[in-house]
């Protein structure tokens, strides 16, 4: 699951970079991609921080 999530994060990161170069940063589509990426990054952080806590 973690690898799949990292792949989705990378795809959205690249898409955001591409759109950010060709659109205003307040463009609706850029904001939506950014919000999706934020959500995935938050999920990844929850997963990895939980794994770190489980280690102790």
C-alpha positions as CSV (number, residue, x, y, z in Angstrom):
1,X,0.0,0.0,0.0
2,X,2.8,2.4,0.9
3,X,4.5,1.9,-2.5
4,X,1.2,2.5,-4.3
5,X,0.6,5.7,-2.3
6,X,4.2,6.9,-3.1
7,X,3.5,6.3,-6.8
8,X,0.3,8.4,-6.7
9,X,2.1,11.1,-4.9
10,X,4.8,11.2,-7.5
11,X,2.3,11.3,-10.4
12,X,0.4,14.2,-8.8
13,X,3.7,16.0,-7.9
14,X,4.7,15.9,-11.6
15,X,1.3,17.0,-12.7
16,X,1.3,19.9,-10.3
17,X,4.7,21.0,-11.5
18,X,3.6,20.9,-15.1
19,X,0.4,22.8,-14.5
20,X,2.2,25.3,-12.3
21,X,4.4,26.2,-15.1
22,X,1.6,26.8,-17.6
23,X,-1.2,28.1,-15.4
24,X,-1.6,30.7,-12.6
25,X,-1.0,29.2,-9.2
26,X,-4.6,30.2,-8.2
27,X,-6.1,28.5,-11.3
28,X,-8.9,26.1,-10.2
29,X,-7.2,23.0,-11.7
30,X,-3.8,23.8,-10.0
31,X,-5.5,24.3,-6.7
32,X,-7.4,21.0,-7.0
33,X,-4.3,19.1,-7.9
34,X,-2.5,20.7,-5.0
35,X,-5.3,19.7,-2.6
36,X,-5.2,16.2,-3.8
37,X,-1.5,16.0,-3.3
38,X,-1.8,17.5,0.2
39,X,-4.3,14.8,1.0
40,X,-2.0,12.0,-0.2
41,X,1.0,13.5,1.6
42,X,-1.1,13.6,4.8
43,X,-2.1,10.0,4.4
44,X,1.5,9.0,3.8
45,X,2.6,10.9,6.9
46,X,0.0,9.2,9.0
47,X,1.1,5.8,7.8
48,X,4.8,6.4,8.3
49,X,4.4,8.0,11.7
50,X,2.2,5.1,12.8
51,X,4.9,2.7,11.7
52,X,7.6,4.6,13.6
53,X,5.4,4.6,16.7
54,X,4.9,0.9,16.3
55,X,8.6,0.3,16.2
56,X,9.0,1.7,19.8
